[in-house]
C-alpha cells in the first residue's frame, strides 16, 4: 500500500508560492526600482526604464486592441534600434509570439517565414522596406497588418505599411494591465535557422527558457548591475542571445547601433563608456585589425564571442588591446549561448598564447543548462575524456527549444534519448571542457583520417598576412578528400599558396595541411559566419 510523502501533503502550488517564470517580470522590476535610470541610447534618443516600460505597455495594449493575443505571431525585421528592443517585451506582454527576421535574407525566404509563421503583424525598419515590399508580393496573408518604423536618422526606404510604429503606440495605453503567461512553457519567440539547404526551420522558445538564459548570462559573465551594453550582436539572432531580457534583469543601458563598423564601435566605447558587448569572431577580427588610431579607450571592456570557433590568434590580439574575451557556444535551438569556457584564476599566470589556446575551447555547461556530453551519435555512449576521441555534442535542459514549428519529424530527429543532438563534432578534455572540432558536415576525411577544419584554420590565422580563413573538403582521386583553404589577406600583406602551406606544415601534422589555397573575399551570413556550403561548391568546381 503506497503512502503519501509528507512533503506532498497540504503543500500545494498556489498563487502565493508559484509564478510562471518569464523575462517580462524583469522589465517591470527595473521600471519600478530604477525608473529614472537610462535604459536605451540610440543616437540622440534617450529613454529611461519608466519610459521603456510605458512604451512596451503601449505596444502590448495596441496589439491587444487589434485582436492580437495568445498564439499569434508578430514579426519584425529591423536593425538594432529601440523599437526592436521594445518588441521583445511589448509583443509577449500582449500574449503573442515575437518572430525576429534576419535582415540579410532575400524576399523569397522572408515570404516563406511570414507564411510559415502565419504572421498577423509585421514591423518594418525603413532600411529593409525594399526587400519586404518584394516579400509581401509573394505571400498570401491578406489580413497582415504592416507597420512602418520611422527612423529620422536613416535616409531612404519606402512606406510599405498602413500606419507607423509611433501611430500604433499612440493607440495603446501606457498603463496597460498586462499579465504573465498562464504557463511558463508558453511560447515567447520564434527564430528561424539560417538553413543552407531547403527552407529554414522555426525554433520555438518558451518564457521559462528565456528567463533562465537571461539571468544565466549575468551569472556566467559576472555582469554587475547597470552595465553599459553595446548592441553589435544582431537582436534578430537568437533574440540577441537573450540579452534584451538580460539587460532588463540587471537594469543596464542598451546602446543601440544600426551598423557595426570599427570606427562606430570604438567611438561608442569612448562616448558611452561601454562595459560589455557580444559578437561573432568576425567582429573581433575587424576590431583587432582596425587602425591603431581608432583603438583609444581607457576603461575595462568585456566581449562574449560565439558563432564559430574563434582563432586563438584573434583572442590574443583582443586581450592585448585590453578587451577581455569570454568564449561561449550554443545554437539557435539552445537560446544562443549554452556552453562557456569558464575561466579559472590559476590560468592567469600563463602566457598570452597559452591563455588564448585555453579560451578557444568551448568549455562547460551554462548555469541554466542541465546536461552536456560528447558521445557516439549511434550508441549515445560518452566518448573518453582524452581530448582526442571525436563525438557529437549533446545538450539537455531548460534552455533547449520547445521544438521546430509545424515540423515534428525534424523535432523528433533532433531529440534523441532525452538529449538534443547538436550536429556539431567535438572532443572532451580530461578537465571536463569540450572543444568543438567541426560541424558533422564540415569534417574532412582524408585517407581515412578525420581532419578538423577548425584546427587548420586556427593555424592559418597565426600567419601574419592572414585576415580571414576557412577550410573545406576538396574531392581527391587518391585521398578521397583533402583540405582546401580559402584565404583573405590583410590589406597590403603579401603571401602565396606555397608559403601558407609551408606555414601549416611547420605547425601541424603534414597530412592535415591544406593541399590547395584560394585567395579572395569569404562569403558570410548576416551574423558573420562564413558560408562553407558555398566554399564547398567552389572547391568541388576546382
TILO-502814 format. One record per residue: residue in three letters; x negated, y, z of N, C-alpha, C in turn. Coordinates in steps of 0.1 Angstrom, whole numbers, plus 5000, padded with zeros to 4 digits. Atoms other than C-alpha are relative to their C-alpha. Last residue first. Layout:
# residues N
alaXYZXYZXYZ ...
END
This chain:
# residues 542
unk501449975003461852354411499449894991 unk500149965014465652304409498550024996 unk499750115009465752094440499850044986 unk501150104999463852354460500349894990 unk501249955007466252624448498949905000 unk499750005014469252424459498850054992 unk500150145004467552354493500449994985 unk501450035002466952734496499949854995 unk500449945013470652794491498649974997 unk499350085010471552544518499750064986 unk500850115005468952704540500649924989 unk499150095006470853024544499249894993 unk500550035014468553204568500949894994 unk500550145002470553304599499649994985 unk501550015001470653684605499549864998 unk500650014987474253704617498549985000 unk499849884993475553824584499450005014 unk498749974996474053524567500150135007 unk499650014986470653534551501550025001 unk498549974998468953484518500449975014 unk499350114996465053504520501550035001 unk499149964989463153764500500949885003 unk498949925003460353614479500950035012 unk499949864994457453384477501250074996 unk499349915009457653004471500150145007 unk499749874994455152764487500650094990 unk499649895009454952394479500350135008 unk500750035013453252104496500350104989 unk499349985013454152234530499249964988 unk500249875007452252084559500850014987 unk498949904997453751804579499950134992 unk498850045008451551534563501250095002 unk500149975014448451734574501349964993 unk500350125008449251724611500250034985 unk499050114998449352074624499549884992 unk499349994987447252394628501049905003 unk500949974989444552374602500750005013 unk500850124998446852204577499050025011 unk499250114994449252494581499249885003 unk499649954986446652764574500849895008 unk501250024992445452564544500250045014 unk500150144998448952564530498849965009 unk499050044990449152934536500049855003 unk500549964987445852994518501049975011 unk501150084995446852784489499550045014 unk499550134995450152954485498949915005 unk499550085011448653304483500449865006 unk500250144996448353584509500549924987 unk500450095010448153964508499849865004 unk500950114996449954204530499749914988 unk501549975002451154534517499149895004 unk500449905011454654494530498550025000 unk499949864995454854174552499650104989 unk501249944994455253854532500350145005 unk500049865003458453664526498850075007 unk500749904992457953294525500250144995 unk499649875006459952994513499550115009 unk499949884992458152674523500450124991 unk500149895009458852334507500250135008 unk499649864995458252034529499750104989 unk501149934994458151694510500450145005 unk499949864997460851444503498750065005 unk498549984997461051094489500350155001 unk499750004985457251054493501550015003 unk500850094992456350944457500449995015 unk499950145005459051084435499249915009 unk501350045005459451404456500049854996 unk500150145004462651594464498649974994 unk500050005015462051924482499849864995 unk500550125008463051944518500150024985 unk499050105003463352284535499449884993 unk500550125006461152534552501149914998 unk499050114999461952894560499549884992 unk500350135006459553184566501149905002 unk499050104998459653554574499749874993 unk498949934993457153834578501149905003 unk498650065002454053624570501050095008 unk499449945012450653814565501549964999 unk499849854999449253754600500850064988 unk500949945011449853374598500350155000 unk501349964994451453264631499050074990 unk499949864994454853274615498850045007 unk500149895010453752984593500150145005 unk501449985004453052764623499950114989 unk500749934989456552824637498550024997 unk499749865000458052744603499250085011 unk500849955011456352404602500250154999 unk501450014996457752314636499150074990 unk500349904990461252444627498550005004 unk500249875008461252234595499750115010 unk499249894996460851924617499750134993 unk500749874999459251644598501050105004 unk499249884998460551284602499150125002 unk500349924988458251024588500950125000 unk499550074988459450754563499850085013 unk500750134998457250884535500449925012 unk501150015010458651234540499249875003 unk500550134999461951274558499049974989 unk500750045013462751644562499449865003 unk501250084997465351734589499449954987 unk501349935004467652004577498849925002 unk500149995015470951814576498750064995 unk500150145006470551694612499850014985 unk498750055003469952064621499849864994 unk499449975013466452084633501549975001 unk500950035011463952044661500650034986 unk499350035012465652194691499049984989 unk500649925011463752164723500749964987 unk499950055013465352034755499450104990 unk499749895009464152114790500149944986 unk498549985001464351834816500450114990 unk499449914989460751864828501450024998 unk500050074987459751544808500550095011 unk501350004994460851714775500049945014 unk499949974986464051614758498649995005 unk500750094991463951624720500250055014 unk500949954990466151784694499349895008 unk500950104995468551734665498950075009 unk501449964999471551954660499149895005 unk500550015013474951814648498550055000 unk500449875006476451954680499549994986 unk501250035008478351644691499650134992 unk500049935013480751744719498749984993 unk501149915003480951474746500350084987 unk500049904990483651264762499050114998 unk500350064987482850964741500050105011 unk500350145000482751164709499749955014 unk499950054986484351494703499849855000 unk500949924991483251654670499949955014 unk501450035004484751384648499050075009 unk500350144995488051404667498649974996 unk500149994985488151784662499649865005 unk501349944997487351744624499850015016 unk501050095005490251504620498650055004 unk500250114990492551714641498949914996 unk501050095006492152024618499749885010 unk499350075011495052264624499149904993 unk498649975003492752484645500549924988 unk499849935012489552314655501450024996 unk500150095012489152214691500150094988 unk498850094999489652354726500049904989 unk498849965006486052474724501249915003 unk499850075013483352374748501450034995 unk500349915011482752624775499849934987 unk498949905002484552424802499750104989 unk499649914990482252124799501050114996 unk498750024994480351884777500350115011 unk499649924989477351904754501449965005 unk498650014997475451674730500350095013 unk499749924988472151734712501549995002 unk499049895001471351464687500350065013 unk498650055000468151254690500950124998 unk498949915004464451284685501349945001 unk498950075006461851104705501150094997 unk500450055013458751324711501249944993 unk500449895008459151544742499749964985 unk501450005003459051234763499550114991 unk500449864997462351244781498550014998 unk501049974990463450914765499650145001 unk501450035004466550934744499150025011 unk501049895000470050934760498649954996 unk500950024990472350644748498950125000 unk499849904989475250764728499149985012 unk499850074988474850444707500450095012 unk499250125003475250594672500449935013 unk498649975004474250954679500949884998 unk499850075013471150844699501550024996 unk499750145000471051104727500049944986 unk500550035013469851444738500149854999 unk500950115002471851554768499649994985 unk500949985011473751844783499149884998 unk500950115004476651834807499250044988 unk500150114991478652074828499049894996 unk500050135008478052404811499849895009 unk498750055003479052714830500149874993 unk499350024987475652774847501449954997 unk499549884994474052724813500749975013 unk498649965001472352394806500350135007 unk499150084991468652364803501450064999 unk500049994985465952484778501149905006 unk498649954998466052594741500349995015 unk499150124997462252564739501450065004 unk499550055013460552864722501049895003 unk498749935003460153024756500649954987 unk499050064991457452764766501450064997 unk499750145004455452844734501049945010 unk499249995012455753224742500449854995 unk498649964996454453164777500950004988 unk499450124993451452974763501450035004 unk499750105010450653254738500749885006 unk498849965008450953524764500449894990 unk500349905010448553334787501350034992 unk500550065013449853154817499850114990 unk501449994999450253324852499349944987 unk500449865002453953394847498550014998 unk500449985014454753024843499450144997 unk501450055001454852974881499550014985 unk501149904996457753214882498649954998 unk500550044987460052974862498850095004 unk501449974997462253094833499649965014 unk500149944987465452924823498550015004 unk501450044996465252844786499850085013 unk500949894998469052874783498649945004 unk501250064995471852644770499050125001 unk499650104990475452744765498849935006 unk501150064992475153064744500549905011 unk501349945001478053114719499049935009 unk499949864996481453014731498750084999 unk500349994986480452644727500050155005 unk499250104993482052564693499850015016 unk498749954999480452874678500949925009 unk499450015012477152714688501450085001 unk498650045000474652744715500650004986 unk499650085012471052824723501549965003 unk498950084998469353074746500449934987 unk499650085011465953234747501249925004 unk499350124995465353524771500549924988 unk499250095008462753774759500649895008 unk500050134995461354064779501049914993 unk498650054999460754374759500049855004 unk499449964987457454554766501449965001 unk499449875002455854564731500750055013 unk501149915001453554274741500650144999 unk500449984986456754094750498850095001 unk499049924992458254144716499550035014 unk500049865005455054034698501050095008 unk501249944994454853714719499950154996 unk499749984986458453624710498850075007 unk499149884999457653684673500350035015 unk500749885003454653454674500850125002 unk500749964988456653184692499250134998 unk501450035000459053174663499250055012 unk500949895003462653194673498549965000 unk501150004991464752884670499050114997 unk501050095007467852994651498850005010 unk499650005014470953174663499249914991 unk499650135004469553274697500450014985 unk500050045014468053574714500449864998 unk499650145000468653754747500149964985 unk499250045011466754084750500349855001 unk500050145001465554264781500949964988 unk498950045008464454624784499949854999 unk499950155002462254784811501349974991 unk499350074989461655154807500149864996 unk500850014987459255384789500849935011 unk499050014989460355384752499249975013 unk500349914989458455474720501249995010 unk499950084988458255204694499650085013 unk498650024995459155414665500149945014 unk499549874996455555544658501549995006 unk500449974985454355184659500650135004 unk501149914998456255114626499750035015 unk499749865003458654824629498750085002 unk500849965012457254464627500450154996 unk501450024998458354364662499250054989 unk500549914990461754534658498549985002 unk499949875005462554354625499450105010 unk501049995010461354024639499950144994 unk501249994993463554064669498850024991 unk500049864994466554134647498750025008 unk500249915011465753824625499950155006 unk501549975002465353624657499750094989 unk500650115006469153674663498550034998 unk500150005015470253944686499349874996 unk500150145005471154044721499850014985 unk499450025013470654374740499849854996 unk499750135005469954484776500550004986 unk500750104992468554784795500149864994 unk499550135002469355074771499249905009 unk500750094990468155404785500649865000 unk499050054991470855584764499449915011 unk498949914997468755814743500949965011 unk500449884993465555614744501250095005 unk500850044988466755264736499750135008 unk499050044990469355414712499349965013 unk499449884995466555574693501049985011 unk500949944991464755244691500550145006 unk500150084988467855074677499050075010 unk498849984992468555354652499949925013 unk500049874994465055344639501150035009 unk501049994989464954964636500050145006 unk501349975007468254934618499050045010 unk501250034993471354764630498850024992 unk501050075008474454934616498749985008 unk499350055012477655044634499049924992 unk500949975011476155064669500549944987 unk499650065013478255064700499150064989 unk500449905010476655134734500249944986 unk500250065014478654924758499650124991 unk499749915011478155054794499749934987 unk501149935007478454824823500450094989 unk499749855001481254744847498850074994 unk501149934992479754394856500150154998 unk500250074987482854194846499050075008 unk498949974991483854434819499849955013 unk500249864997480454404802501150065009 unk501149994990480754024804499850155005 unk499450044987484154034786498950015011 unk499049904997482654214756500649985014 unk500449884993479653994761501050115001 unk499249974989481453664752499650135008 unk500650094989478653564728500750035013 unk501249934995479753874707499449925012 unk499549894991483253714703498850075007 unk499750074987481453404689500550105010 unk500750134999480153634661500249945014 unk499250115007482753904654499349865002 unk498950054991481154124681500949904993 unk498649975005478054144659501049945010 unk499450125004474854144680501450034995 unk500750045012473054484680500649864995 unk499350105009475554614705499349994987 unk499949965013473354784731500549894991 unk500150115010474054704767500250064986 unk499849935013473454954795499749914989 unk501150005010473754764828500450084988 unk500249885008476254874854498850004991 unk498849925002475854584880499750124991 unk499549924989472754384875501350064997 unk499649865003472154114849500550075013 unk500349924989470253804861500450154998 unk501049905004470353654826499650095012 unk501150065008471953324836498950104997 unk500850084991474153484863498849944993 unk500649914989475453764841499149925009 unk501049915006475953544810499350085011 unk501250085002477753284832498850084994 unk500749994988480253554841498749925000 unk500249854998481353594805499250025013 unk501249975007480953214800499650155001 unk501150064994483453144828498750034992 unk500449944987485953394817498849945006 unk500549865002485853294781499650075013 unk501450015005486052924790499550144998 unk500950064989489152974812498550014995 unk500349904990490953204787499049955010 unk498949984990490752944759499550105010 unk500549984986488652944727501250015009 unk499149944991489752794693499450015014 unk500450044987487252734665500950075010 unk499649904990488752774630499849945014 unk499150064990486852574604500350105011 unk500450004986485352734574501049945009 unk499449904992486452614539499550005014 unk498650014997484152394519500550125008 unk499350075010480352394521501549995004 unk500849995012478052634540500749934988 unk499850105010480552684568499350024987 unk500449945013480353014587500149904989 unk501450035002482452884615499650054986 unk500250105011485753064621498549984998 unk501249975007486453214655499849904989 unk500250105011489853214671498850054992 unk500649955012490453384705499849894990 unk500349854999492353374738499550054987 unk501049955009494153034735499850155002 unk499449935011496052914766498850064991 unk500350085012494052674788500650074988 unk501349965004494152934816499549934988 unk500950114999497952874817498650054995 unk499350104991500653134822499049895003 unk499350115007498253394808500749905010 unk501050105003497553704829500849884993 unk500250114990500253974828498949904995 unk500450135006500854304811499849905011 unk500050104990502854584826499749874994 unk499450125004502054864801499849895011 unk499750074987500955174820500749874997 unk501350024993499155324789500249935014 unk499949954986502455254770498749985007 unk500150084988502155194733500050085013 unk498750074998503455374701500049935014 unk499149904995500455614703501449945002 unk500249984986498155314701501050105005 unk499550124993499655224667499850025015 unk498549995000499155584655500649885007 unk499649904990495555574666501550015001 unk500150054986495055244648500450105010 unk501450004994496355394616500049945014 unk500249904990499555314597498649995005 unk498849924999500855114567499950115011 unk498950044991497454964558501250105000 unk499450125005494954974529501249965009 unk498950044991493555324533500749884994 unk498749975005490255354515501149955010 unk499050094996486555354524501450054994 unk499650105010484155634524501149915004 unk499549935012482255834550500349894989 unk500350085012481955674584500650074988 unk501550015002481655904615499649924987 unk500549885006485356004612498550004997 unk501349974994486355644619499450124994 unk500649885005490055574613498750035007 unk500749934989490955214619499350124994 unk501349935003493555124593499450065013 unk500349874992496354884604498650054996 unk501449965002497854604582499850145006 unk500249864997501054444595498550034999 unk501349964994501454104577500050155002 unk499749934988505154034569498750055008 unk499249885002504553934533500350095012 unk499649964987501653704541500850124999 unk498649984999500853524509500550025014 unk499350074989497153574505501550035000 unk500150145002495153664473500749925011 unk499350045012496054024469500049854998 unk498649994998495254084506500849974987 unk499550114993491753964500501550005001 unk500050125009491054224474500549885006 unk499049975010492154504497500149894990 unk498750044994490154344525501150034989 unk499950145000486954364503501449955006 unk500050055014487554734497500149854999 unk498649995006488654814533500049954985 unk499750135006485354684548501450004993 unk501250055007483755014558500349884992 unk500149955013487155154566498849954992 unk501049905000487554914596499850064985 unk501149985011490654714592499250125002 unk500649874998493054574619498850014991 unk501449995004495154284606499650145002 unk500549865000498454184623498549994995 unk498849925000500653864620499550154999 unk500149874994497853634609501350084999 unk498649955000498853274600500050145007 unk499849964986495253164610501550055001 unk500150114991495052964578500350035014 unk499050095002496353254557500049885010 unk498749944996494153514572501249914998 unk499949994985491153284571501350065004 unk499850134994491753184534500250015015 unk498650045003492153544524500349875006 unk499249924991488853634541501549974998 unk500050064987487253344523500850085010 unk499350135000488453464489500049945014 unk498649985000487553834496500749865001 unk499449955012483953764504501549995001 unk499350105008482553734539500650064987 unk500850035012479953974553500749914990 unk499949895010482254134579499349984987 unk501349975005482853804597500050114989 unk500450065013486453804610498650064996 unk501049905006487453854646499449934988 unk500850065010490653654654499150114994 unk500849915008492253754687499149924990 unk501450055002495053544700499250094990 unk500350055013498353694713498549955000 unk499750155000499653724749499549944987 unk498750025006499854104746500449855000 unk499149954990496954124770501450004995 unk499550114990495253884746500950065011 unk499350115007495254164719500449895009 unk498649965004494454454741500749894994 unk499149994988491354294757501550024996 unk500350124992489054184729500949995013 unk499250115004490754444707499849875008 unk498650004994489254714728500949894996 unk500150034985485654624718501449995006 unk500350144999486554624681499949955014 unk498850075003488254954685499849855000 unk499150014988485155094702501249924997 unk499549874997482855014671501049985012 unk500049994986480654714664500450145004 unk501349994995481754674628500150015015 unk500549874996485254574619498549985004 unk501350005007487454304605499450135002 unk500749875002490254234629498849984992 unk501350005006492853954631499450144999 unk500349865004495853934654498650004995 unk501449975003497253574656499950154996 unk500249925012500553494673498550044998 unk500050085012500953204697499850084987 unk500750124998502053424726500149914987 unk500150064986503153764716499349874999 unk501150095000503654014687499849955014 unk499750145000507154144684498849915000 unk499850045014506354504673500249854999 unk498849935005506954624709500349964985 unk498850064994504454364721501350064994 unk499950135006501754494697501349935005 unk499649975013502354854709500249874992 unk498649965000502154744745500550024986 unk499150114997498954554740501550035000 unk500050095011497354844722500949885003 unk499249945011498455094748500149904988 unk498650024996497154864776500950054989 unk499750155002493754844758501549975003 unk499950025015493755234755500349854997 unk498749945005494655264792500149984985 unk498950084996491855024802501350054995 unk500050125007489355204781501149915004 unk499549975013490355534796500049874991 unk498649974999490055414832500650024986 unk499250124998486755254824501550025001 unk500250064987485255574810500949885001 unk498850044992485155654773499549955013 unk500350064987482655854753501349965007 unk498850054992482755944716499549945013 unk499649894991479856154701501249965009 unk500349875006478155854685500450105011 unk500250015015479755554701499950134994 unk500649885007479555514739499949964985 unk500350015014481855274759499450134995 unk499750145005482455204796499549994986 unk500050025015481155514814500249854997 unk501350045006482055524851500249984985 unk500749895006485055734861498749964994 unk499349935011487455444868499350104993 unk501049905006484855234887500750084989 unk501149974991486955024912499150114994 unk499549974987490355014894498850055009 unk499249875001489155034858500450045014 unk500949895003486454774866500750134999 unk500949974989488954544882499150124998 unk499149944990491554564854499250045012 unk499849865005488854494828500850075011 unk501249924998487654184848500250154996 unk500049954986491154044851498850095002 unk499249884999491354014813500050075014 unk500849884999488453774815500750135000 unk499949925012490953504824499150125001 unk501349925004491053234850500250074987 unk500750055012494653134859498850094998 unk499849915011495453244895499349954988 unk500550045013495753004924500450104990 unk501350064999496053054962499449964986 unk500949944991498953284967498649954999 unk500449875004500853194936499050075009 unk498949905000500852834946499550134995 unk500449885008498752514944501250095000 unk499749995014499852264971499550134994 unk501049915004498252185004500150034985 unk499649874996501152005020499050114998 unk498749994994499551665015500250155005 unk499049995011496651614991501450025005 unk500249875007493951685017500950024988 unk499549894991495351415040499850134993 unk501149934994494951165012500450125007 unk500449875005498150975007498850065007 unk499849904990498150605015499550144994 unk500849885001498550334989500450105011 unk499249885000500050005000499150135000 
END
